[in-house]
Amino acid sequence: MIVTCKLCRKLYNGEGRICPECRQRLDELYPEVRDYLRDNHKLEFNVETVAEALDVDIRYVQELVAQGYLDRDLPEGVSSEVLSDRQKLIKAFESSIDKMKADAAVAASRKSVTYGQEIYGENTKRR
Ligand SMILES: [Zn+2]
């Protein structure tokens, strides 16, 4: 069936949410993200900082998290400490994505409510 790629908005014939090209892009991006996170594990991460550091579209980083890329590929015999670090990281990613969505929703609703007040209300009152 013909579907729209969630990432590049291209129509493609196939299954799932993203097109084969984007899927390949994610496969290539994943090791970069993983290495970045490993090399900088002392830093606080969120999706924005990783996307910025790697110079990629933030939606690709979000998609990596959404697709569970960061959940898989744990080395054999990994210690529970490393594992919990990884889980913390994934949690941090997920919460930063949730926060962005929430912020966007708040910004959208705030805009419609206060637009008139910002322009005509407070400014004129102070004069
Ligand atoms: Zn695509």
Backbone and ligand atoms as CSV (ligand in chain L), in Angstrom:
chain,resi,resn,atom,element,x,y,z
A,1,MET,N,N,0.835,-1.201,0.000
A,1,MET,CA,C,0.000,0.000,0.000
A,1,MET,C,C,0.872,1.255,0.000
A,2,ILE,N,N,0.279,2.356,-0.428
A,2,ILE,CA,C,1.028,3.617,-0.477
A,2,ILE,C,C,0.838,4.364,0.846
A,3,VAL,N,N,1.923,4.683,1.483
A,3,VAL,CA,C,1.843,5.417,2.748
A,3,VAL,C,C,2.815,6.597,2.724
A,4,THR,N,N,2.577,7.529,3.627
A,4,THR,CA,C,3.450,8.694,3.722
A,4,THR,C,C,4.504,8.456,4.795
A,5,CYS,N,N,5.746,8.702,4.446
A,5,CYS,CA,C,6.822,8.552,5.424
A,5,CYS,C,C,6.656,9.601,6.507
A,6,LYS,N,N,6.750,9.141,7.746
A,6,LYS,CA,C,6.567,10.030,8.880
A,6,LYS,C,C,7.707,11.043,8.978
A,7,LEU,N,N,8.860,10.699,8.464
A,7,LEU,CA,C,10.020,11.578,8.628
A,7,LEU,C,C,10.218,12.527,7.455
A,8,CYS,N,N,10.188,12.016,6.236
A,8,CYS,CA,C,10.469,12.890,5.100
A,8,CYS,C,C,9.203,13.249,4.316
A,9,ARG,N,N,8.068,12.683,4.730
A,9,ARG,CA,C,6.779,13.014,4.110
A,9,ARG,C,C,6.662,12.546,2.671
A,10,LYS,N,N,7.574,11.680,2.264
A,10,LYS,CA,C,7.516,11.155,0.920
A,10,LYS,C,C,6.522,10.002,0.879
A,11,LEU,N,N,5.853,9.851,-0.245
A,11,LEU,CA,C,4.991,8.686,-0.423
A,11,LEU,C,C,5.857,7.503,-0.828
A,12,TYR,N,N,5.558,6.356,-0.241
A,12,TYR,CA,C,6.284,5.170,-0.665
A,12,TYR,C,C,5.356,3.976,-0.567
A,13,ASN,N,N,5.744,2.933,-1.243
A,13,ASN,CA,C,4.951,1.721,-1.284
A,13,ASN,C,C,5.539,0.734,-0.290
A,14,GLY,N,N,4.851,0.499,0.798
A,14,GLY,CA,C,5.386,-0.420,1.781
A,14,GLY,C,C,4.596,-0.412,3.064
A,15,GLU,N,N,5.238,-0.890,4.101
A,15,GLU,CA,C,4.606,-1.009,5.404
A,15,GLU,C,C,5.297,-0.087,6.384
A,16,GLY,N,N,4.631,0.143,7.493
A,16,GLY,CA,C,5.274,0.862,8.576
A,16,GLY,C,C,5.147,2.363,8.450
A,17,ARG,N,N,5.930,3.060,9.267
A,17,ARG,CA,C,5.761,4.505,9.383
A,17,ARG,C,C,6.802,5.295,8.613
A,18,ILE,N,N,7.926,4.649,8.307
A,18,ILE,CA,C,8.978,5.405,7.631
A,18,ILE,C,C,9.471,4.655,6.406
A,19,CYS,N,N,9.942,5.421,5.421
A,19,CYS,CA,C,10.324,4.844,4.139
A,19,CYS,C,C,11.682,4.137,4.246
A,20,PRO,N,N,11.986,3.275,3.269
A,20,PRO,CA,C,13.256,2.529,3.338
A,20,PRO,C,C,14.483,3.438,3.427
A,21,GLU,N,N,14.439,4.595,2.754
A,21,GLU,CA,C,15.591,5.497,2.808
A,21,GLU,C,C,15.811,6.046,4.213
A,22,CYS,N,N,14.698,6.445,4.844
A,22,CYS,CA,C,14.814,6.969,6.198
A,22,CYS,C,C,15.218,5.867,7.172
A,23,ARG,N,N,14.704,4.677,6.928
A,23,ARG,CA,C,15.078,3.560,7.786
A,23,ARG,C,C,16.581,3.312,7.705
A,24,GLN,N,N,17.100,3.400,6.484
A,24,GLN,CA,C,18.537,3.226,6.312
A,24,GLN,C,C,19.299,4.354,7.001
A,25,ARG,N,N,18.757,5.555,6.872
A,25,ARG,CA,C,19.366,6.707,7.516
A,25,ARG,C,C,19.429,6.491,9.029
A,26,LEU,N,N,18.352,5.946,9.595
A,26,LEU,CA,C,18.329,5.675,11.036
A,26,LEU,C,C,19.365,4.629,11.401
A,27,ASP,N,N,19.487,3.612,10.540
A,27,ASP,CA,C,20.477,2.568,10.800
A,27,ASP,C,C,21.887,3.137,10.799
A,28,GLU,N,N,22.112,4.133,9.946
A,28,GLU,CA,C,23.432,4.761,9.902
A,28,GLU,C,C,23.632,5.728,11.064
A,29,LEU,N,N,22.545,6.362,11.428
A,29,LEU,CA,C,22.624,7.350,12.501
A,29,LEU,C,C,22.806,6.693,13.862
A,30,TYR,N,N,22.194,5.527,14.019
A,30,TYR,CA,C,22.195,4.911,15.334
A,30,TYR,C,C,23.595,4.724,15.936
A,31,PRO,N,N,24.561,4.163,15.177
A,31,PRO,CA,C,25.894,4.009,15.777
A,31,PRO,C,C,26.520,5.344,16.177
A,32,GLU,N,N,26.230,6.387,15.411
A,32,GLU,CA,C,26.769,7.710,15.751
A,32,GLU,C,C,26.199,8.201,17.082
A,33,VAL,N,N,24.884,8.035,17.218
A,33,VAL,CA,C,24.234,8.457,18.467
A,33,VAL,C,C,24.765,7.627,19.629
A,34,ARG,N,N,24.850,6.320,19.404
A,34,ARG,CA,C,25.314,5.423,20.464
A,34,ARG,C,C,26.730,5.796,20.902
A,35,ASP,N,N,27.618,6.042,19.907
A,35,ASP,CA,C,28.995,6.395,20.243
A,35,ASP,C,C,29.056,7.739,20.944
A,36,TYR,N,N,28.249,8.655,20.472
A,36,TYR,CA,C,28.226,9.975,21.097
A,36,TYR,C,C,27.809,9.853,22.559
A,37,LEU,N,N,26.756,9.085,22.798
A,37,LEU,CA,C,26.253,8.922,24.159
A,37,LEU,C,C,27.279,8.215,25.041
A,38,ARG,N,N,27.970,7.250,24.440
A,38,ARG,CA,C,28.971,6.503,25.201
A,38,ARG,C,C,30.157,7.413,25.547
A,39,ASP,N,N,30.592,8.221,24.564
A,39,ASP,CA,C,31.759,9.070,24.775
A,39,ASP,C,C,31.466,10.261,25.667
A,40,ASN,N,N,30.207,10.596,25.780
A,40,ASN,CA,C,29.845,11.793,26.553
A,40,ASN,C,C,28.891,11.442,27.688
A,41,HIS,N,N,29.106,10.256,28.273
A,41,HIS,CA,C,28.083,9.766,29.202
A,41,HIS,C,C,27.977,10.579,30.475
A,42,LYS,N,N,28.908,11.492,30.707
A,42,LYS,CA,C,28.812,12.314,31.913
A,42,LYS,C,C,27.879,13.511,31.721
A,43,LEU,N,N,27.603,13.819,30.484
A,43,LEU,CA,C,26.762,14.981,30.210
A,43,LEU,C,C,25.291,14.649,30.396
A,44,GLU,N,N,24.536,15.694,30.586
A,44,GLU,CA,C,23.078,15.530,30.598
A,44,GLU,C,C,22.593,15.604,29.161
A,45,PHE,N,N,21.782,14.645,28.792
A,45,PHE,CA,C,21.334,14.600,27.412
A,45,PHE,C,C,19.880,14.952,27.278
A,46,ASN,N,N,19.566,15.501,26.167
A,46,ASN,CA,C,18.202,15.419,25.683
A,46,ASN,C,C,18.269,15.345,24.170
A,47,VAL,N,N,17.126,15.216,23.559
A,47,VAL,CA,C,17.097,15.005,22.120
A,47,VAL,C,C,17.715,16.189,21.373
A,48,GLU,N,N,17.465,17.391,21.886
A,48,GLU,CA,C,17.991,18.579,21.204
A,48,GLU,C,C,19.509,18.593,21.180
A,49,THR,N,N,20.125,18.321,22.338
A,49,THR,CA,C,21.582,18.438,22.390
A,49,THR,C,C,22.246,17.384,21.510
A,50,VAL,N,N,21.676,16.197,21.461
A,50,VAL,CA,C,22.256,15.145,20.626
A,50,VAL,C,C,22.087,15.485,19.145
A,51,ALA,N,N,20.904,15.947,18.782
A,51,ALA,CA,C,20.671,16.307,17.384
A,51,ALA,C,C,21.609,17.427,16.961
A,52,GLU,N,N,21.818,18.379,17.861
A,52,GLU,CA,C,22.696,19.496,17.564
A,52,GLU,C,C,24.144,19.033,17.435
A,53,ALA,N,N,24.565,18.210,18.379
A,53,ALA,CA,C,25.953,17.755,18.382
A,53,ALA,C,C,26.273,16.948,17.126
A,54,LEU,N,N,25.313,16.183,16.650
A,54,LEU,CA,C,25.550,15.324,15.491
A,54,LEU,C,C,25.085,15.977,14.194
A,55,ASP,N,N,24.519,17.171,14.330
A,55,ASP,CA,C,24.087,17.918,13.158
A,55,ASP,C,C,23.090,17.115,12.311
A,56,VAL,N,N,22.080,16.597,12.975
A,56,VAL,CA,C,21.020,15.871,12.268
A,56,VAL,C,C,19.671,16.471,12.646
A,57,ASP,N,N,18.694,16.191,11.834
A,57,ASP,CA,C,17.337,16.627,12.112
A,57,ASP,C,C,16.853,15.976,13.407
A,58,ILE,N,N,16.299,16.805,14.255
A,58,ILE,CA,C,15.871,16.318,15.570
A,58,ILE,C,C,14.855,15.184,15.450
A,59,ARG,N,N,14.081,15.202,14.371
A,59,ARG,CA,C,13.049,14.172,14.233
A,59,ARG,C,C,13.647,12.782,14.038
A,60,TYR,N,N,14.853,12.743,13.483
A,60,TYR,CA,C,15.503,11.446,13.319
A,60,TYR,C,C,15.945,10.890,14.665
A,61,VAL,N,N,16.421,11.772,15.518
A,61,VAL,CA,C,16.814,11.317,16.854
A,61,VAL,C,C,15.586,10.860,17.632
A,62,GLN,N,N,14.507,11.621,17.507
A,62,GLN,CA,C,13.260,11.222,18.165
A,62,GLN,C,C,12.791,9.865,17.666
A,63,GLU,N,N,12.940,9.667,16.355
A,63,GLU,CA,C,12.488,8.415,15.770
A,63,GLU,C,C,13.336,7.242,16.255
A,64,LEU,N,N,14.644,7.483,16.418
A,64,LEU,CA,C,15.508,6.432,16.972
A,64,LEU,C,C,14.988,5.968,18.323
A,65,VAL,N,N,14.595,6.939,19.150
A,65,VAL,CA,C,14.070,6.595,20.471
A,65,VAL,C,C,12.729,5.892,20.324
A,66,ALA,N,N,11.872,6.466,19.481
A,66,ALA,CA,C,10.533,5.915,19.311
A,66,ALA,C,C,10.578,4.479,18.778
A,67,GLN,N,N,11.546,4.211,17.903
A,67,GLN,CA,C,11.668,2.874,17.324
A,67,GLN,C,C,12.382,1.895,18.254
A,68,GLY,N,N,12.845,2.392,19.375
A,68,GLY,CA,C,13.489,1.503,20.342
A,68,GLY,C,C,14.916,1.133,19.988
A,69,TYR,N,N,15.549,1.912,19.116
A,69,TYR,CA,C,16.937,1.615,18.750
A,69,TYR,C,C,17.847,1.588,19.969
A,70,LEU,N,N,17.598,2.512,20.891
A,70,LEU,CA,C,18.508,2.625,22.025
A,70,LEU,C,C,18.267,1.534,23.068
A,71,ASP,N,N,17.177,0.814,22.909
A,71,ASP,CA,C,16.901,-0.292,23.829
A,71,ASP,C,C,17.671,-1.542,23.474
A,72,ARG,N,N,18.009,-1.648,22.195
A,72,ARG,CA,C,18.575,-2.909,21.740
A,72,ARG,C,C,20.092,-2.824,21.689
A,73,ASP,N,N,20.694,-3.886,21.219
A,73,ASP,CA,C,22.122,-3.837,20.971
A,73,ASP,C,C,22.938,-3.629,22.238
A,74,LEU,N,N,22.481,-4.143,23.350
A,74,LEU,CA,C,23.297,-4.091,24.556
A,74,LEU,C,C,24.371,-5.155,24.459
A,75,PRO,N,N,25.589,-4.818,24.851
A,75,PRO,CA,C,26.666,-5.802,24.776
A,75,PRO,C,C,26.386,-7.006,25.676
A,76,GLU,N,N,27.011,-8.115,25.328
A,76,GLU,CA,C,26.882,-9.327,26.141
A,76,GLU,C,C,27.446,-9.092,27.535
A,77,GLY,N,N,26.788,-9.647,28.520
A,77,GLY,CA,C,27.314,-9.595,29.878
A,77,GLY,C,C,27.445,-8.188,30.433
A,78,VAL,N,N,26.559,-7.323,29.995
A,78,VAL,CA,C,26.630,-5.944,30.448
A,78,VAL,C,C,26.235,-5.879,31.928
A,79,SER,N,N,26.923,-5.047,32.679
A,79,SER,CA,C,26.613,-4.955,34.106
A,79,SER,C,C,25.299,-4.215,34.310
A,80,SER,N,N,24.678,-4.472,35.432
A,80,SER,CA,C,23.381,-3.845,35.679
A,80,SER,C,C,23.542,-2.336,35.827
A,81,GLU,N,N,24.752,-1.918,36.215
A,81,GLU,CA,C,24.992,-0.482,36.345
A,81,GLU,C,C,24.929,0.199,34.976
A,82,VAL,N,N,25.625,-0.397,34.010
A,82,VAL,CA,C,25.596,0.137,32.652
A,82,VAL,C,C,24.170,0.104,32.121
A,83,LEU,N,N,23.507,-1.002,32.403
A,83,LEU,CA,C,22.145,-1.164,31.935
A,83,LEU,C,C,21.242,-0.070,32.490
A,84,SER,N,N,21.407,0.232,33.755
A,84,SER,CA,C,20.523,1.237,34.333
A,84,SER,C,C,20.874,2.628,33.821
A,85,ASP,N,N,22.163,2.854,33.514
A,85,ASP,CA,C,22.541,4.113,32.872
A,85,ASP,C,C,21.815,4.259,31.545
A,86,ARG,N,N,21.824,3.182,30.789
A,86,ARG,CA,C,21.176,3.191,29.495
A,86,ARG,C,C,19.680,3.467,29.644
A,87,GLN,N,N,19.099,2.828,30.645
A,87,GLN,CA,C,17.667,3.032,30.849
A,87,GLN,C,C,17.361,4.455,31.285
A,88,LYS,N,N,18.251,5.000,32.111
A,88,LYS,CA,C,18.073,6.396,32.530
A,88,LYS,C,C,18.101,7.314,31.312
A,89,LEU,N,N,19.050,7.007,30.440
A,89,LEU,CA,C,19.211,7.803,29.234
A,89,LEU,C,C,17.954,7.750,28.370
A,90,ILE,N,N,17.439,6.552,28.211
A,90,ILE,CA,C,16.236,6.404,27.406
A,90,ILE,C,C,15.079,7.151,28.046
A,91,LYS,N,N,14.978,7.036,29.355
A,91,LYS,CA,C,13.949,7.795,30.075
A,91,LYS,C,C,14.118,9.291,29.833
A,92,ALA,N,N,15.371,9.756,29.901
A,92,ALA,CA,C,15.630,11.182,29.704
A,92,ALA,C,C,15.215,11.614,28.305
A,93,PHE,N,N,15.531,10.767,27.331
A,93,PHE,CA,C,15.128,11.048,25.961
A,93,PHE,C,C,13.617,11.120,25.843
A,94,GLU,N,N,12.984,10.113,26.401
A,94,GLU,CA,C,11.535,10.051,26.265
A,94,GLU,C,C,10.877,11.229,26.948
A,95,SER,N,N,11.392,11.604,28.113
A,95,SER,CA,C,10.750,12.717,28.805
A,95,SER,C,C,11.020,14.022,28.075
A,96,SER,N,N,12.186,14.138,27.418
A,96,SER,CA,C,12.422,15.376,26.683
A,96,SER,C,C,11.520,15.452,25.452
A,97,ILE,N,N,11.215,14.313,24.863
A,97,ILE,CA,C,10.272,14.313,23.748
A,97,ILE,C,C,8.872,14.669,24.252
A,98,ASP,N,N,8.473,14.058,25.361
A,98,ASP,CA,C,7.166,14.382,25.935
A,98,ASP,C,C,7.075,15.854,26.279
A,99,LYS,N,N,8.167,16.381,26.829
A,99,LYS,CA,C,8.171,17.775,27.235
A,99,LYS,C,C,8.028,18.692,26.023
A,100,MET,N,N,8.727,18.333,24.945
A,100,MET,CA,C,8.615,19.161,23.741
A,100,MET,C,C,7.190,19.158,23.216
A,101,LYS,N,N,6.579,17.982,23.241
A,101,LYS,CA,C,5.189,17.901,22.785
A,101,LYS,C,C,4.294,18.750,23.678
A,102,ALA,N,N,4.504,18.648,24.997
A,102,ALA,CA,C,3.694,19.415,25.938
A,102,ALA,C,C,3.922,20.910,25.730
A,103,ASP,N,N,5.201,21.297,25.576
A,103,ASP,CA,C,5.515,22.706,25.355
A,103,ASP,C,C,4.840,23.224,24.097
A,104,ALA,N,N,4.869,22.425,23.059
A,104,ALA,CA,C,4.267,22.830,21.796
A,104,ALA,C,C,2.761,23.008,21.969
A,105,ALA,N,N,2.151,22.110,22.724
A,105,ALA,CA,C,0.710,22.206,22.961
A,105,ALA,C,C,0.388,23.443,23.776
A,106,VAL,N,N,1.197,23.703,24.809
A,106,VAL,CA,C,0.984,24.881,25.648
A,106,VAL,C,C,1.173,26.150,24.821
A,107,ALA,N,N,2.242,26.163,24.021
A,107,ALA,CA,C,2.518,27.346,23.205
A,107,ALA,C,C,1.364,27.601,22.241
A,108,ALA,N,N,0.831,26.538,21.670
A,108,ALA,CA,C,-0.259,26.689,20.717
A,108,ALA,C,C,-1.510,27.249,21.393
A,109,SER,N,N,-1.815,26.719,22.581
A,109,SER,CA,C,-3.031,27.183,23.244
A,109,SER,C,C,-2.842,28.586,23.803
A,110,ARG,N,N,-1.636,28.880,24.301
A,110,ARG,CA,C,-1.372,30.189,24.876
A,110,ARG,C,C,-1.485,31.279,23.804
A,111,LYS,N,N,-0.967,30.957,22.648
A,111,LYS,CA,C,-0.962,31.920,21.563
A,111,LYS,C,C,-2.377,32.416,21.255
A,112,SER,N,N,-3.295,31.455,21.151
A,112,SER,CA,C,-4.638,31.847,20.766
A,112,SER,C,C,-5.327,32.617,21.884
A,113,VAL,N,N,-4.979,32.326,23.131
A,113,VAL,CA,C,-5.667,32.985,24.248
A,113,VAL,C,C,-5.132,34.395,24.480
A,114,THR,N,N,-3.801,34.540,24.444
A,114,THR,CA,C,-3.246,35.813,24.900
A,114,THR,C,C,-2.822,36.743,23.763
A,115,TYR,N,N,-3.043,36.334,22.552
A,115,TYR,CA,C,-2.550,37.155,21.453
A,115,TYR,C,C,-3.072,38.580,21.550
A,116,GLY,N,N,-4.374,38.723,21.733
A,116,GLY,CA,C,-4.972,40.048,21.812
A,116,GLY,C,C,-4.475,40.837,23.005
A,117,GLN,N,N,-4.337,40.168,24.123
A,117,GLN,CA,C,-3.888,40.844,25.336
A,117,GLN,C,C,-2.469,41.362,25.196
A,118,GLU,N,N,-1.615,40.559,24.585
A,118,GLU,CA,C,-0.228,40.989,24.455
A,118,GLU,C,C,-0.120,42.233,23.594
A,119,ILE,N,N,-0.880,42.250,22.539
A,119,ILE,CA,C,-0.771,43.362,21.611
A,119,ILE,C,C,-1.496,44.607,22.124
A,120,TYR,N,N,-2.723,44.409,22.594
A,120,TYR,CA,C,-3.561,45.569,22.908
A,120,TYR,C,C,-3.727,45.800,24.408
A,121,GLY,N,N,-3.521,44.757,25.211
A,121,GLY,CA,C,-3.821,44.863,26.630
A,121,GLY,C,C,-2.724,45.537,27.434
A,122,GLU,N,N,-1.669,44.769,27.744
A,122,GLU,CA,C,-0.690,45.237,28.727
A,122,GLU,C,C,0.051,46.480,28.263
A,123,ASN,N,N,0.396,46.529,27.017
A,123,ASN,CA,C,1.179,47.661,26.536
A,123,ASN,C,C,0.452,48.985,26.706
A,124,THR,N,N,-0.818,48.956,26.394
A,124,THR,CA,C,-1.560,50.225,26.468
A,124,THR,C,C,-1.818,50.610,27.925
A,125,LYS,N,N,-1.981,49.612,28.784
A,125,LYS,CA,C,-2.250,49.900,30.188
A,125,LYS,C,C,-1.099,50.653,30.841
A,126,ARG,N,N,0.135,50.297,30.451
A,126,ARG,CA,C,1.306,50.865,31.145
A,126,ARG,C,C,1.546,52.334,30.771
A,127,ARG,N,N,0.962,52.776,29.714
A,127,ARG,CA,C,1.237,54.164,29.311
A,127,ARG,C,C,0.518,55.188,30.184
L,1,ZN,ZN,ZN,11.419,8.934,4.530
